[in-house]
Amino acid sequence: MGTPLMLSKRTMGLELPMKVLAYQDDKGKVWLAYTRPDVLKQRNGITNRDPLFAKMTKVLDKITDKAAQ
């Protein structure tokens, strides 16, 4: 999914591949942290790839939901 985004805006290469950070806080609670695709879209000023960003969001939500179980 990354190639079309990098063709729209080269700086997306700094954002990809997407990453998810799992960490435990001082109280023992585990968290997942990541940058949502809509933030990447806005940050990089990409306006012509909405279906791709929607697909990225769906995939990322599925992965993180599964990891949180």
Backbone as JSON, one array per atom type, in Angstrom:
{
  "sequence": "MGTPLMLSKRTMGLELPMKVLAYQDDKGKVWLAYTRPDVLKQRNGITNRDPLFAKMTKVLDKITDKAAQ",
  "N": [[0.81, -1.2, 0.0], [2.11, 1.13, 0.38], [3.62, 2.21, -1.79], [1.94, 3.69, -3.72], [1.27, 5.83, -2.07], [3.73, 7.0, -1.51], [4.33, 7.8, -4.06], [2.5, 9.81, -4.35], [3.34, 11.61, -2.43], [6.53, 12.1, -1.55], [7.56, 12.29, 1.06], [6.11, 10.51, 2.57], [7.58, 8.25, 2.7], [9.08, 8.49, 4.96], [7.3, 7.83, 6.91], [6.56, 5.24, 6.55], [7.47, 1.74, 6.74], [4.37, 1.4, 8.53], [4.17, 1.53, 12.1], [3.58, -0.11, 15.24], [3.55, 0.42, 18.63], [3.9, -1.44, 21.5], [3.6, -1.19, 24.93], [4.29, -1.18, 28.48], [2.94, 0.56, 31.2], [3.89, 2.4, 34.23], [2.13, 1.46, 36.11], [1.57, -1.05, 35.35], [-0.21, -1.45, 33.27], [-0.9, -2.35, 29.93], [-0.33, -0.85, 26.79], [-1.18, 0.08, 23.43], [0.28, 1.95, 20.91], [0.13, 4.12, 18.13], [0.39, 5.89, 15.01], [-2.4, 7.15, 13.5], [-3.73, 6.45, 10.23], [-5.21, 8.63, 9.08], [-4.03, 10.81, 10.25], [-1.47, 10.68, 9.17], [-2.15, 11.15, 6.53], [-3.08, 13.82, 6.63], [-0.81, 15.11, 7.7], [1.0, 14.82, 5.63], [-0.27, 16.0, 3.53], [-1.81, 14.67, 1.58], [-4.23, 14.27, -0.81], [-5.46, 12.71, -2.69], [-5.86, 9.99, -2.27], [-7.86, 8.71, -0.78], [-9.41, 6.19, -0.67], [-7.33, 4.35, -0.28], [-6.19, 5.17, 2.15], [-8.39, 4.62, 3.76], [-8.47, 1.84, 3.56], [-6.0, 1.22, 4.74], [-6.54, 2.07, 7.36], [-8.56, 0.27, 8.1], [-7.17, -2.2, 8.01], [-5.14, -1.72, 9.91], [-6.71, -1.29, 12.22], [-7.83, -3.84, 12.49], [-5.57, -5.42, 12.98], [-4.54, -4.27, 15.36], [-6.74, -4.56, 17.07], [-6.84, -7.35, 17.27], [-4.34, -7.82, 18.46], [-4.76, -6.63, 20.91], [-6.43, -8.36, 22.18]],
  "CA": [[0.0, 0.0, 0.0], [2.94, 2.3, 0.54], [4.15, 2.79, -3.02], [1.11, 4.78, -4.25], [1.34, 6.99, -1.16], [5.02, 7.66, -1.72], [4.26, 8.47, -5.36], [1.73, 11.05, -4.14], [4.16, 12.52, -1.62], [7.75, 11.36, -1.2], [7.81, 12.28, 2.51], [5.47, 9.34, 3.17], [8.63, 7.27, 2.92], [9.53, 8.62, 6.35], [6.23, 7.32, 7.77], [6.3, 3.85, 6.24], [6.24, 1.05, 7.09], [3.71, 1.83, 9.76], [4.65, 0.83, 13.29], [2.74, -0.1, 16.43], [4.36, 0.25, 19.83], [3.25, -2.01, 22.68], [4.42, -0.9, 26.1], [3.64, -1.29, 29.78], [3.2, 1.77, 31.99], [4.39, 2.19, 35.59], [1.11, 0.76, 36.89], [1.43, -2.4, 34.81], [-1.18, -1.5, 32.18], [-0.28, -2.45, 28.61], [-0.9, 0.07, 25.82], [-0.74, 0.07, 22.04], [0.35, 3.32, 20.39], [0.48, 4.22, 16.72], [-0.13, 7.07, 14.33], [-3.53, 6.75, 12.65], [-3.53, 6.83, 8.83], [-5.74, 9.95, 8.76], [-3.01, 11.79, 10.68], [-0.42, 10.65, 8.14], [-2.73, 11.81, 5.36], [-3.08, 15.26, 6.87], [0.57, 15.56, 7.9], [1.7, 14.83, 4.35], [-1.04, 16.75, 2.56], [-2.24, 13.81, 0.47], [-5.68, 14.45, -0.99], [-5.97, 11.9, -3.8], [-5.73, 8.56, -1.97], [-8.79, 8.39, 0.31], [-9.7, 4.75, -0.53], [-6.15, 3.66, 0.25], [-6.11, 5.48, 3.58], [-9.47, 3.87, 4.42], [-8.02, 0.44, 3.63], [-4.95, 1.17, 5.76], [-7.19, 2.2, 8.66], [-9.25, -0.99, 8.36], [-6.16, -3.22, 8.3], [-4.5, -1.39, 11.19], [-7.69, -1.55, 13.28], [-7.95, -5.29, 12.64], [-4.32, -5.91, 13.61], [-4.43, -3.81, 16.76], [-7.81, -5.2, 17.84], [-6.4, -8.72, 17.53], [-3.23, -7.75, 19.41], [-5.28, -6.22, 22.22], [-7.12, -9.49, 22.8]],
  "C": [[0.86, 1.26, 0.0], [3.39, 2.98, -0.74], [3.25, 3.9, -3.59], [1.15, 6.03, -3.37], [2.65, 7.74, -1.34], [5.08, 8.33, -3.09], [3.47, 9.77, -5.26], [2.56, 12.08, -3.39], [5.37, 11.74, -1.1], [7.99, 11.28, 0.3], [7.08, 11.14, 3.23], [6.48, 8.22, 3.42], [9.2, 7.34, 4.33], [8.55, 7.98, 7.33], [6.03, 5.81, 7.64], [7.56, 3.01, 6.38], [5.68, 1.56, 8.41], [4.19, 0.96, 10.92], [3.6, 0.92, 14.39], [3.66, -0.39, 17.61], [3.5, -0.32, 20.94], [4.17, -1.74, 23.86], [3.58, -1.03, 27.37], [3.98, -0.06, 30.6], [3.63, 1.39, 33.41], [3.4, 1.44, 36.48], [0.84, -0.65, 36.38], [0.43, -2.54, 33.68], [-0.44, -1.5, 30.84], [-1.06, -1.59, 27.62], [-0.38, -0.24, 24.43], [-0.78, 1.51, 21.54], [0.78, 3.28, 18.93], [-0.11, 5.51, 16.17], [-1.21, 6.6, 13.36], [-3.29, 7.24, 11.21], [-4.09, 8.21, 8.48], [-4.8, 11.06, 9.2], [-1.88, 11.85, 9.66], [-0.88, 11.36, 6.88], [-2.65, 13.32, 5.5], [-1.65, 15.81, 6.96], [1.31, 15.71, 6.57], [0.93, 15.51, 3.23], [-1.48, 15.93, 1.35], [-3.76, 13.88, 0.36], [-6.28, 13.5, -2.01], [-5.94, 10.4, -3.53], [-6.68, 8.11, -0.84], [-9.11, 6.9, 0.43], [-8.53, 3.96, 0.06], [-5.98, 3.93, 1.74], [-7.21, 4.75, 4.36], [-9.09, 2.41, 4.58], [-6.94, 0.28, 4.69], [-5.55, 1.21, 7.17], [-7.86, 0.89, 9.04], [-8.26, -2.09, 8.74], [-5.51, -2.96, 9.65], [-5.44, -1.64, 12.37], [-7.81, -3.05, 13.55], [-6.73, -5.87, 13.37], [-4.26, -5.52, 15.08], [-5.54, -4.38, 17.63], [-7.42, -6.63, 18.21], [-5.28, -8.74, 18.56], [-3.72, -7.43, 20.82], [-6.02, -7.35, 22.93], [-6.12, -10.31, 23.51]]
}
